[in-house]
């Protein structure tokens, strides 16, 4: 072998070894994980470390409505559901399952990743912690629980600021860069360190600006006050109480690490509907109050004391990690929602809950909070609910 060829091969080997080594060091480990796990997907729980969320020891199967799957949904609306690669579409009314359809080999036992719909579960756990006296109030400073918030402007950030996405912290949700907090948060292995590194860059408690980091802060607080893992808390305080039928999974930053509280819970469609009913029934499940009603009533109303950063008008769409979406200007809905169109609505005027899960969503338009196809999903639900 010629010397020049040998040198080239040794050089290439060195680059490979260096690159491999770098991906195992803390600043670069998320790159390795991304290369191994690929783009985000509703089945990511199969590739990321997880912790089990145990289903109820007393499961409560959903009763079927007398009109179960007897109402036909217009073909153009079914076409929209298929266009965005929906896997599940369920409609409940009066506590009964009225319509259920699955695609792409999914079924009632299929788990599906929530993405940011999990934020609403964290909010419910915060409400429970307040009801149990583990947390004094939503207006407590985060500094009471997380040491890195004890100095400077960060000492002014409260739980309310995190619940309403008004912390002013420098987690930029729109940043898709390799070294963004989003990348470290989803593919990295030390989410607590990411949170410790955040700094205040905008006035606190003034504007609504969506930040996944705000929810992760709440998750770390819950771990601190209960001295338990989020998955175990979710099972004990919610899943066990609402008759969940199937064990769920919650993705972790690393093996035996922290749950990614801002996302990444994976239940079945039927169990997602139980969270929808907690919204509908203001924290109550049948004869049991799971989340304190006063907390849920505030959580499900828009925090209009905050400004929408896009137009500086009072925001009308977000409460305590729940979305408020009007339908045809007259029907009020509240929802849990996540990336790629994971949607769980409660429609109080119809005493109904709707679940849509799937692989795709339309591109987000500037200044629009709700993607256009979501209105088609609601229209399909309304056809079932007539």
C-alpha positions in Angstrom: 0.0 0.0 0.0 1.4 3.4 -1.0 2.4 5.7 1.9 0.0 8.5 0.7 -2.9 6.0 0.7 -2.0 4.8 4.1 -1.9 8.3 5.4 -5.3 9.1 3.9 -6.8 6.0 5.5 -5.2 6.7 8.9 -6.5 10.3 8.6 -10.0 9.1 7.8 -9.9 6.6 10.7 -8.9 9.4 13.0 -11.8 11.6 12.0 -14.2 8.7 12.5 -12.8 7.9 15.9 -12.8 11.6 16.9 -16.4 12.0 15.7 -17.4 8.8 17.5 -15.7 10.0 20.7 -17.4 13.4 20.6 -20.8 11.9 20.3 -20.3 10.2 23.6 -19.4 13.4 25.5 -22.1 15.5 27.1 -22.2 18.4 24.6 -22.6 15.9 21.6 -24.4 12.9 23.0 -27.7 14.2 21.6 -26.2 14.0 18.1 -25.4 10.3 18.5 -28.9 9.7 19.9 -30.5 11.6 16.9 -28.4 9.6 14.4 -29.5 6.3 16.1 -33.2 7.2 16.7 -34.0 9.4 13.7 -36.7 12.1 13.3 -39.4 12.5 15.8 -42.3 10.0 15.5 -45.3 8.8 17.5 -43.6 5.5 18.0 -40.4 7.0 19.5 -41.0 5.2 22.8 -39.8 2.1 21.1 -36.3 3.7 20.6 -35.9 5.9 23.6 -35.4 4.9 27.3 -38.8 4.7 29.0 -40.4 4.2 32.4 -43.7 2.3 32.7 -46.9 4.1 33.9 -49.0 1.3 35.4 -52.6 1.0 34.4 -55.4 0.8 37.0 -55.6 -2.3 39.2 -59.4 -1.8 38.7 -59.7 -1.1 34.9 -63.0 0.4 33.8 -63.7 -0.4 30.1 -65.6 2.2 28.2 -69.3 1.4 27.8 -70.4 1.6 24.1 -73.2 4.0 23.1 -76.3 2.5 21.5 -75.3 4.3 18.3 -71.7 3.0 18.4 -70.2 3.3 14.9 -73.6 3.6 13.4 -73.2 7.3 12.3 -71.4 7.8 9.1 -68.8 10.6 8.8 -68.6 12.4 5.5 -66.1 11.0 3.1 -64.3 14.3 2.6 -63.6 14.5 6.4 -62.4 10.9 6.4 -60.2 11.8 3.5 -58.7 14.6 5.7 -58.0 12.2 8.5 -56.3 9.9 6.1 -54.4 12.6 4.4 -52.6 13.4 7.6 -52.0 9.7 8.4 -54.3 9.5 11.3 -54.0 6.4 13.4 -57.0 6.9 15.7 -60.2 8.9 15.8 -62.6 8.4 18.7 -65.7 10.3 19.8 -67.3 10.0 23.2 -70.6 11.4 24.5 -72.2 11.2 28.0 -69.3 9.0 29.1 -69.8 6.4 26.3 -67.8 5.5 23.3 -69.9 6.5 20.2 -67.4 6.4 17.3 -64.1 4.6 16.9 -61.9 4.3 13.8 -58.2 3.2 13.4 -55.8 3.3 10.4 -52.4 2.1 9.6 -52.5 -1.2 11.5 -53.4 0.7 14.8 -56.0 -0.7 17.2 -57.5 -0.1 20.6 -54.3 -1.6 22.2 -51.8 0.6 20.3 -49.8 3.0 22.3 -49.0 6.4 20.7 -46.7 9.1 21.8 -48.3 12.3 23.1 -45.6 14.9 22.3 -46.8 18.1 24.1 -50.2 16.7 25.0 -48.3 15.4 28.1 -48.0 18.9 29.3 -51.6 18.9 30.4 -51.0 15.8 32.5 -48.1 17.6 34.2 -50.6 20.5 34.9 -53.1 18.1 36.5 -50.3 16.7 38.7 -49.4 20.2 39.8 -53.1 20.7 40.7 -53.1 17.5 42.7 -49.9 18.5 44.5 -51.5 21.8 45.5 -54.6 20.0 46.7 -52.5 17.7 48.8 -50.4 20.6 50.3 -47.2 19.5 48.6 -47.1 22.9 46.9 -48.5 26.0 48.5 -49.9 27.7 45.4 -49.2 28.5 41.8 -47.7 31.8 42.8 -44.8 30.2 44.7 -41.4 31.0 43.2 -39.7 28.1 41.3 -36.6 29.0 43.5 -38.3 27.2 46.4 -37.7 24.0 44.6 -34.9 24.3 42.1 -31.6 25.7 43.3 -30.5 27.3 40.0 -33.4 29.7 40.2 -32.4 31.3 43.5 -30.3 34.1 42.1 -30.9 37.0 39.7 -34.0 37.4 37.6 -34.7 33.7 37.7 -35.6 34.1 41.3 -38.8 36.0 40.2 -40.1 33.1 38.1 -43.2 31.4 39.6 -45.1 28.2 39.0 -47.9 30.3 37.4 -45.4 31.8 34.9 -44.4 28.2 33.9 -48.0 27.0 33.8 -49.0 29.9 31.5 -45.8 29.9 29.4 -44.8 33.4 30.5 -41.5 32.7 32.3 -39.5 34.9 30.0 -36.8 32.2 29.8 -34.5 31.7 26.8 -35.9 28.4 25.6 -36.8 29.1 22.0 -39.5 26.7 20.8 -39.0 27.6 17.2 -35.2 26.9 17.2 -34.5 23.7 15.3 -30.8 24.0 15.5 -28.4 21.1 16.4 -27.5 22.8 19.6 -30.9 24.2 20.5 -32.6 23.5 23.8 -35.2 21.5 21.8 -32.4 19.2 20.5 -30.8 18.8 23.9 -34.2 18.3 25.5 -35.5 15.6 23.2 -32.3 13.8 22.3 -30.0 14.7 25.2 -29.4 12.8 28.4 -29.5 15.5 31.1 -32.7 17.6 30.9 -32.2 19.0 34.4 -28.9 20.5 33.3 -30.6 22.1 30.3 -33.1 23.7 32.7 -30.3 24.9 35.1 -28.7 26.7 32.1 -31.7 28.7 31.2 -31.7 32.5 31.7 -34.4 35.2 31.7 -34.3 37.2 28.5 -37.8 38.8 28.5 -40.1 40.4 31.1 -41.6 37.7 33.4 -45.3 37.2 33.5 -46.1 39.6 30.6 -46.4 37.6 27.4 -47.6 34.2 26.4 -44.8 32.5 24.5 -44.8 28.7 24.2 -41.8 27.0 25.8 -41.4 23.3 26.5 -38.8 24.2 29.1 -41.5 25.8 31.3 -43.2 22.4 31.6 -40.0 20.6 32.3 -39.5 22.9 35.3 -42.9 21.8 36.6 -41.9 18.2 36.2 -38.7 18.6 38.2 -40.7 20.4 40.9 -43.1 17.4 41.1 -40.2 15.0 41.4 -38.8 17.1 44.3 -41.9 17.5 46.3 -43.0 13.9 46.0 -39.6 12.3 45.8 -41.0 10.1 43.1 -40.6 9.7 39.4 -43.2 11.3 37.1 -44.3 8.0 35.7 -44.9 6.6 39.1 -46.8 9.8 40.1 -48.9 9.7 37.0 -49.9 6.1 37.7 -50.6 6.6 41.4 -52.4 9.9 41.2 -54.2 9.6 37.9 -54.0 6.3 35.9 -54.9 4.2 39.0 -57.8 6.5 39.8 -59.5 6.7 36.4 -59.7 3.1 35.4 -56.9 3.1 32.8 -56.9 -0.2 31.0 -53.4 -0.4 29.5 -49.9 0.3 30.9 -48.4 3.5 29.3 -44.8 4.5 28.8 -43.0 7.8 29.5 -39.8 8.6 27.7 -36.7 9.5 29.7 -33.6 11.5 29.1 -31.5 8.4 29.8 -31.8 5.0 31.4 -33.3 5.5 34.9 -33.2 9.3 34.3 -35.8 12.1 34.4 -39.0 11.9 32.4 -39.2 14.3 29.6 -42.2 16.1 31.3 -42.7 18.4 28.4 -43.7 15.5 26.1 -43.4 11.9 25.5 -46.2 10.0 27.3 -47.5 7.0 25.4 -50.9 5.6 26.3 -53.6 4.1 24.1 -56.3 6.2 22.4 -59.0 5.0 24.8 -56.8 6.0 27.7 -56.1 9.4 26.2 -59.9 9.8 26.4 -59.8 9.5 30.1 -57.7 12.7 30.3 -60.3 14.3 28.0 -63.0 13.4 30.5 -61.0 14.9 33.4 -61.1 18.2 31.3 -64.8 17.7 30.6 -65.7 16.9 34.2 -63.3 19.5 35.7 -61.0 17.1 37.4 -63.7 14.7 38.5 -63.9 11.0 37.5 -67.4 9.7 38.3 -67.7 10.1 42.0 -64.1 10.9 42.7 -62.4 14.4 42.5 -59.0 13.6 41.1 -57.8 17.1 40.4 -59.2 19.9 42.6 -62.1 21.6 40.8 -61.0 25.2 41.5 -57.6 24.5 40.0 -59.1 22.8 36.9 -61.6 25.7 36.4 -58.7 28.2 36.3 -56.5 25.8 34.2 -59.1 25.5 31.5 -59.6 29.3 31.0 -57.3 31.5 29.0 -54.8 33.5 31.0 -56.1 36.8 29.5 -53.8 38.8 31.8 -51.0 37.9 29.4 -50.4 39.4 26.0 -50.1 37.4 22.8 -46.5 38.3 21.7 -47.6 38.4 18.1 -50.1 41.2 18.3 -49.8 42.5 21.9 -53.5 41.8 22.6 -54.8 39.7 25.6 -54.2 36.1 24.6 -57.3 33.9 24.4 -56.0 30.4 23.7 -54.0 29.1 26.6 -54.6 28.4 30.3 -52.5 26.2 32.6 -51.0 23.9 29.9 -54.4 23.5 28.2 -55.5 25.0 24.9 -58.8 26.8 24.3 -60.1 26.5 20.7 -63.4 27.9 19.5 -65.3 26.1 16.9 -67.5 28.1 14.5 -67.3 31.0 16.9 -69.9 29.5 19.2 -68.7 26.1 20.5 -66.1 26.3 23.3 -63.5 23.5 23.4 -60.5 22.9 25.6 -57.8 20.5 24.5 -54.5 18.8 25.1 -52.4 18.9 21.9 -49.0 17.7 20.7 -46.7 17.7 17.7 -47.9 16.0 14.5 -51.5 16.6 15.5 -52.1 14.7 18.7 -55.4 16.1 19.9 -57.7 15.4 22.8 -60.7 17.8 23.0 -63.4 18.3 25.6 -66.6 19.9 24.3 -68.7 20.8 27.3 -71.8 21.9 25.3 -72.0 18.4 23.9 -70.8 16.6 27.0 -68.3 15.0 24.6 -64.6 14.1 24.2 -62.7 13.7 20.9 -59.4 12.0 20.4 -57.3 12.2 17.2 -53.8 10.6 17.0 -51.6 10.4 13.9 -48.3 10.8 12.1 -48.7 14.2 10.3 -50.1 17.7 10.5 -50.2 20.6 8.1 -47.5 23.3 8.2 -48.0 25.9 10.9 -49.1 29.3 9.5 -47.5 32.4 11.0 -49.8 33.8 13.8 -52.2 30.9 13.7 -52.4 28.7 16.8 -54.7 26.0 15.4 -53.9 24.1 12.2 -56.7 24.2 9.6 -57.3 20.4 9.6 -58.1 20.5 13.3 -61.4 22.2 12.4 -62.2 19.4 10.0 -61.6 16.9 12.8 -64.0 18.8 15.0 -66.5 18.9 12.1 -66.3 15.1 11.8 -66.9 14.9 15.6 -69.9 17.1 15.3 -71.4 14.8 12.7 -71.2 12.0 15.2 -72.6 14.1 18.0 -75.7 15.3 16.2 
